[in-house]
């Protein structure tokens, strides 16, 4: 018997759109001309890849939050330095500038 290869689109269609909406996987497998075990295998594979995607997205978001917090601290420090510089220079001129 010749080994069949299924496209990724076919697998995702079978798993995401069809298998989770059906109660009877055996009927679905017969309709698609696929073994029942293969559908369960595709489900497991899809579940693993989707959970990895979620984890990586959370890590990216966490990294972005850290970078933004660091940038905010740097900006706040620069602002404080500028305020102090304005205060120092305004004392020497005798003029007062408030920010």
Protein Blocks (a to p, Z undefined) as FASTA:
>chain_A
ZZddddfklmmmmmmmmmmmpmblmlmmmmnopafklmmmmmmmmmmmmmmmmmmmmmmm
mmmmmmmmmmmmmmmmmmmmmmmmmmmmmmmnopacdZZ
